[in-house]
Amino acid sequence: MKTKIFFLMLILSFYFAAFSQTQFQVVPKQYSFEVGSRFNYINHFNQGNEVGYSVLLDYAWQLSGFNKMKAASYISVPLGYSYFYRPDTSFSILSYGWTVRHHLTKGKKIMPFIGYSLLLNQMRINEIEGSIMGHKTALGFGFEYNTNFLIKPYLRFEYSYSRFGILGQKHGKKLQSIEVILGIRIK
C-alpha cells in the first residue's frame, strides 16, 4: 500500500512539474563584476592605515518590482577578494555571503540604490602560516546608469566593519574600511 501511494505521489509530482511551468514566472537575475579601492582606517592587526584593491563577482535574484510598479530589490551571493600590500607585511581577504540591494527609484536613467551585506571573511597574512575567519558587515549606496543594453555600469561607496575572533581573548581584532567601487551589471 505504501509503495502504491509513493508511486502515485511521484507520478502526480511529475505531472505538476511538466504541465504547470507556464504558470510560473522566471525570476530575473543579474551578474555583477566590480573592482574597487579599499581604505582600512582602523586595523588592529598591524596598527597601520593602508589602501588595498578588491575584485568581486556577484550573482543576484530580483525579489520585488517585477511589473515595474515599484522599485526593484535584489538578493545576491557575492564572492570577493581584497589584497593589501605594505613593505613590512601584506595580507589578503576572501569574502563570501549575502547582499541585499534596494533601488530607490524606478524607470530613471540614473538609479540610486542602497545595499547591505553580511559576509564571512577569511584573512591570510603572508608572513604567518594559516588563516583566520571573521565576519564583515557592510552598508553601501551608489548609482546605477540605466542603459538600453544588457550591461549597466555603476558606482558604489561602502563602509564595512570586520571582526575576527581570537581564542583566549575577550575581544577580537577589527578592521573598519571605506571602499569606492566601479562595476558593471549584466541582465
Sequence and secondary structure as in RCSB ss.txt:
>XXXX:A:sequence
MKTKIFFLMLILSFYFAAFSQTQFQVVPKQYSFEVGSRFNYINHFNQGNEVGYSVLLDYAWQLSGFNKMKAASYI
SVPLGYSYFYRPDTSFSILSYGWTVRHHLTKGKKIMPFIGYSLLLNQMRINEIEGSIMGHKTALGFGFEYNTNFL
IKPYLRFEYSYSRFGILGQKHGKKLQSIEVILGIRIK
>XXXX:A:secstr
 HHHHHHHHHHHHHHHHHHSGGGS    EEEEEEEEEEEEEEETTTS  EEEEEEEEEEEEEEE TTSSS  EEE
EEEEEEEEEE SS EEEEEEEEEEEEEESSSS SEEEEEEEEEEEEEEEETTSSS EEEEEEEEEEEEEE  SSS
EEEEEEEEEEEEEE  TT SS EEEEEEEEEEEEEE 
